[in-house]
Amino acid sequence: QPRNHRMQATLSIPRAAGAILRPHANTVTKRYMSNGFNVDLKGKVAFVAGVADSRGYGWAISKYLAEAGAKVLVGTWPVVLGGFKKAIEKGFGDDAKMSNGEEMKITQVYPLDLAFSNEQEIPAKVLQNKYYAGLTGFDIRSVAAKVHADHGPIDFLVHSVANGPEVTKPLLQTSRQGYLAASSASAYSMIAMVQEFGPYMAPGGGVISITYMASEKAVPGYGGGMSSAKAQLESDTRTLAFEAGREWGIRVNTISAGPLKSRAASAIGKGLGSEKGHIDFSIDYMKANSPLPGNDLNSDDVGAAALALLAPQLSRAITGVTLYVDNGMHAMGLALDSQSFADSPTFKVYKEKTGAQGK
């Protein structure tokens, strides 16, 4: 049965948004309070693929959905599943705290390997791997069916996964196998998730993924075919928005996030010991050259944007979009800290304007 989409208030969005965004009276309950437009996702079910610790974007998105009242389920790669479950038992401390002081609750963790769309694709050597011992049904199709059987219709689907085995290699040195592996895990897995979860999703539901501006601009150090995989992901988002919208009435968007020192990102060109790695240099570059250098981009920025794209009160007519959450870095064509412009009077003026007053 279609779900009741009438919603009330729990999570505040800035008042300016409340003054502009008007929900459809037939689908959501309007409740404007003095502090802004509020979102209540109680009774809604969210499945977030790619959560393995408290440092990444998947965790932040999960926390924002939970704070809005959604039931949060996560899919975790079997290789890190054991460690993640132990961490949940131990507790994540402040990383799990929501604004009301309560800890985020993850209702259920499912083993999920996005390299496999169905059980038939899983080779015997994977089943014999120690990390997969005793696990069954960790392919996308099986997990989708399990989630639906356990929790009913799914309202929100999050793809927060990327993996390229040769990410440290320049594209000119990337093998066919490495290139296709990056595309499979980082782009096709999104298609497979929508294929398998789509039939179980409630009309009006939302799907989001995480991309990166290397999809459209050359970013040295982000190799192994990962830039190509992100370009595929963004193109597929637009096509899936049309097809899944017509098929199931769901929205599909992606967030192009700025650099974050997550566990996965830290493995890209990592430094030795205390040496800085590729992600550290990327963060420094963004701070030096973005339109908003005074903002320290963090996972909460993406979590908030994801909530806005998923909650039907705020984005019921938005689909097929790549939303940039990167302090405006995607808009830049020249680097302010370039030595080529070191003596430029214009550049010197802007280097002194850090935007600190807007913090």
C-alpha positions in Angstrom: 0.0 0.0 0.0 1.2 3.5 -0.7 2.6 5.2 2.3 1.1 8.1 4.1 3.2 11.1 3.1 1.7 13.5 5.7 4.5 14.9 7.8 4.9 17.1 10.8 7.8 19.0 12.3 11.0 17.9 13.9 14.1 19.1 12.1 14.6 22.8 11.4 15.8 24.1 8.1 16.8 27.8 7.9 13.8 30.2 7.8 14.8 31.6 4.4 14.1 28.1 3.0 10.8 27.9 4.7 9.7 31.2 3.2 10.5 30.0 -0.4 9.8 26.3 -0.5 6.1 25.5 -0.3 5.1 21.8 0.0 2.2 20.5 -1.9 -0.9 20.6 0.4 -2.1 17.2 -0.8 1.1 15.4 0.0 2.6 16.9 3.2 1.4 18.8 6.2 2.5 22.4 6.3 3.7 23.6 9.6 5.5 26.9 9.6 7.0 27.9 12.9 8.9 31.0 13.8 12.3 29.2 13.5 11.7 27.9 9.9 10.5 25.0 7.8 10.6 21.7 9.7 10.9 18.2 8.4 9.6 15.0 10.0 10.6 11.7 8.5 9.0 9.5 11.2 7.8 6.2 9.7 10.2 6.5 6.7 12.8 4.0 5.9 16.3 4.9 4.6 18.9 2.5 3.3 22.5 3.8 3.2 25.1 1.8 1.3 28.7 2.4 2.1 28.9 3.1 5.8 31.8 1.6 7.6 32.9 4.2 10.2 32.0 7.6 11.5 34.3 9.6 9.2 32.6 9.5 5.9 29.7 11.2 4.1 27.6 8.1 4.4 27.7 8.4 8.2 26.7 12.1 8.1 23.8 11.4 5.8 22.6 8.6 8.1 22.8 11.0 11.1 20.7 13.7 9.4 18.1 11.2 8.3 17.9 9.7 11.8 17.6 13.1 13.4 14.7 13.8 11.1 13.0 10.6 12.4 13.8 8.1 9.7 14.6 4.5 10.4 18.2 4.1 9.2 19.5 0.8 7.8 23.0 0.5 6.4 24.9 -1.8 4.0 28.5 -2.4 4.8 31.3 -4.1 2.8 32.0 -7.5 4.3 35.7 -6.8 4.4 35.1 -4.1 7.1 31.8 -5.4 8.5 33.3 -7.1 11.6 35.2 -4.0 12.7 32.2 -1.8 12.1 29.9 -4.0 14.2 32.4 -4.0 17.0 32.6 -0.2 16.8 28.8 0.1 17.0 28.8 -2.1 20.2 31.5 0.1 21.7 29.8 3.3 20.6 31.0 6.2 18.5 30.8 8.9 21.2 30.3 12.4 20.0 30.3 11.3 16.4 26.9 9.6 17.0 25.4 12.5 18.9 22.5 14.4 17.3 21.6 18.0 18.0 19.0 16.8 20.7 21.8 15.0 22.6 20.6 11.6 21.7 22.7 9.0 19.9 21.9 8.1 16.3 20.5 4.6 16.1 21.3 2.3 13.2 18.4 -0.1 13.2 20.2 -2.9 11.2 23.4 -3.5 9.4 23.4 -5.7 6.2 26.5 -7.2 4.7 26.6 -5.8 1.1 29.2 -6.1 -1.7 28.2 -3.7 -4.5 30.5 -5.6 -6.9 27.8 -8.2 -7.3 24.3 -7.6 -8.6 23.0 -11.1 -7.8 24.2 -14.3 -6.3 25.1 -15.8 -9.6 27.8 -13.2 -10.1 29.7 -14.2 -6.9 32.8 -16.3 -7.7 33.7 -19.3 -5.4 37.0 -17.6 -4.3 35.0 -14.8 -2.7 32.9 -17.2 -0.7 36.1 -18.8 0.5 37.6 -15.5 1.6 37.8 -15.2 5.4 35.8 -12.0 5.5 32.9 -13.6 3.7 32.9 -16.8 5.8 29.4 -17.6 7.0 27.8 -14.7 5.0 25.0 -15.2 2.5 22.8 -12.9 0.5 25.3 -10.0 0.4 24.7 -9.2 -3.3 22.5 -6.2 -4.2 19.4 -8.2 -5.2 19.4 -10.3 -2.1 19.9 -7.3 0.2 17.1 -5.3 -1.4 14.7 -8.3 -1.0 15.8 -8.7 2.7 15.4 -5.0 3.5 11.9 -5.0 2.0 11.0 -8.2 3.9 12.3 -6.9 7.2 11.1 -3.3 7.0 8.6 -2.9 4.2 8.7 -0.1 1.5 11.9 1.9 1.3 11.7 5.7 1.1 15.3 6.8 0.7 18.2 5.1 -1.0 21.8 6.4 -0.6 24.8 5.3 -2.6 27.9 6.4 -0.8 30.4 4.1 -2.3 33.5 4.4 -4.5 36.4 2.0 -5.1 39.2 2.0 -7.6 41.9 -0.6 -7.1 44.4 1.4 -9.2 43.3 4.9 -8.0 46.9 5.9 -7.4 47.9 5.2 -11.0 47.6 7.9 -13.7 45.1 7.0 -16.4 47.9 6.4 -18.9 49.1 3.6 -16.6 45.7 2.1 -15.6 44.9 -1.4 -16.8 41.7 -2.4 -18.4 40.9 -4.6 -15.4 41.5 -1.7 -13.0 39.5 0.7 -15.1 36.5 -1.6 -15.4 36.7 -2.4 -11.6 36.5 1.3 -10.8 33.4 1.7 -13.1 31.8 -1.4 -11.7 32.1 -0.6 -8.0 31.7 3.2 -8.3 29.2 3.7 -11.1 27.4 0.6 -12.3 26.6 -0.3 -8.6 24.4 2.7 -8.5 22.4 1.4 -11.5 22.1 -2.0 -9.9 20.9 -0.5 -6.7 18.1 1.4 -8.4 17.2 -1.6 -10.5 16.8 -3.8 -7.4 15.6 -1.4 -4.8 13.4 0.6 -7.1 10.4 -1.9 -7.1 10.4 -1.8 -3.3 10.5 2.0 -3.0 7.5 4.2 -2.1 6.3 6.7 -4.7 7.9 10.1 -4.0 11.0 8.5 -2.5 14.5 9.7 -3.3 17.9 8.3 -4.3 21.2 10.1 -4.0 24.8 9.3 -4.7 28.1 11.0 -4.0 30.3 12.2 -6.9 33.4 14.5 -7.2 34.4 17.3 -9.6 37.1 15.0 -11.2 34.2 13.9 -13.3 34.4 17.1 -15.3 37.9 18.5 -14.6 41.3 17.0 -14.7 42.4 16.3 -11.1 46.0 14.8 -11.0 46.3 12.1 -8.4 42.7 10.9 -8.7 43.4 8.1 -11.2 42.8 4.5 -11.9 39.7 5.4 -13.9 37.9 6.9 -10.9 37.4 10.2 -12.8 35.7 8.3 -15.6 33.6 6.4 -13.1 32.4 9.7 -11.5 31.5 11.0 -15.0 29.5 7.9 -15.6 27.8 8.2 -12.3 26.6 11.8 -13.0 25.4 10.9 -16.5 23.6 7.8 -15.2 22.0 10.0 -12.6 20.2 12.0 -15.3 19.1 8.9 -17.2 18.0 7.1 -14.0 16.0 10.2 -12.9 13.9 9.9 -16.1 13.5 6.1 -16.1 13.0 5.5 -12.4 10.8 8.6 -12.2 8.5 7.2 -14.9 8.7 3.6 -13.6 8.3 4.1 -9.8 7.7 7.8 -9.2 11.1 8.3 -7.4 13.7 11.1 -7.7 17.4 10.5 -8.4 20.1 13.1 -7.7 23.8 13.2 -6.9 25.9 15.4 -4.7 29.4 16.6 -5.9 31.2 16.9 -2.6 34.4 18.6 -1.8 37.4 16.7 -0.4 37.0 15.1 3.0 39.6 13.1 4.9 37.6 10.0 5.1 39.0 6.5 5.6 38.7 5.8 1.8 40.1 9.2 0.7 43.1 8.9 3.0 44.2 5.8 1.1 44.7 7.8 -2.1 48.3 8.7 -2.4 48.8 8.5 1.3 51.9 9.9 2.9 54.4 8.1 5.0 54.0 8.5 8.7 53.3 12.1 9.4 53.7 13.1 5.7 50.7 14.7 4.0 48.7 12.6 1.6 46.8 13.5 -1.6 43.6 14.3 0.4 45.5 16.7 2.7 46.8 18.6 -0.3 43.3 18.6 -1.9 41.8 20.1 1.2 44.5 22.8 1.4 44.0 23.6 -2.2 40.3 24.1 -1.7 40.8 26.3 1.3 43.3 28.5 -0.7 41.3 28.8 -3.9 37.5 28.4 -3.3 35.1 31.3 -3.2 34.4 30.5 0.5 37.9 30.0 2.1 36.6 30.8 5.5 34.4 27.7 5.5 35.9 24.4 6.7 33.9 21.9 4.6 32.9 18.9 6.7 30.7 15.8 6.4 27.7 17.6 8.0 27.6 20.0 5.0 26.9 17.0 2.8 24.5 15.4 5.3 22.4 18.5 5.4 22.4 18.8 1.6 21.4 15.1 1.3 18.5 15.6 3.6 17.3 18.5 1.5 17.5 16.4 -1.7 15.8 13.4 -0.1 13.0 15.0 2.0 9.9 15.4 -0.3 8.9 18.5 1.6 11.9 20.3 0.3 12.6 18.7 -3.1 9.6 16.9 -4.5 10.1 18.5 -7.9 13.9 18.2 -8.0 15.5 15.2 -9.9 18.4 14.6 -12.2 20.5 17.2 -10.5 24.2 17.3 -9.6 24.3 19.5 -6.5 27.8 20.9 -5.6 28.7 21.0 -2.0 32.3 22.2 -2.2 32.5 25.8 -1.2 32.1 26.7 -4.8 35.4 25.1 -5.9 33.7 23.7 -9.0 33.2 27.2 -10.3 36.8 28.2 -10.3 38.9 28.4 -13.5 42.2 29.8 -12.0 44.0 29.1 -8.8 44.6 32.1 -6.5 47.7 30.5 -5.1 49.3 29.8 -8.5 52.9 31.0 -8.7 52.2 32.2 -12.2 50.0 34.9 -10.7 52.1 35.6 -7.7 52.8 39.2 -8.7 49.3 39.9 -10.0 47.7 42.9 -8.2 44.2 41.5 -8.7 45.1 38.2 -7.2 46.9 39.8 -4.3 43.7 41.7 -3.4 41.6 38.5 -3.4 44.2 36.5 -1.4 43.7 39.1 1.4 39.9 38.6 1.3 39.2 35.4 3.1 35.5 35.9 3.8 36.2 35.6 7.5 33.4 38.0 8.3 30.9 35.7 6.8 31.8 32.7 9.0 
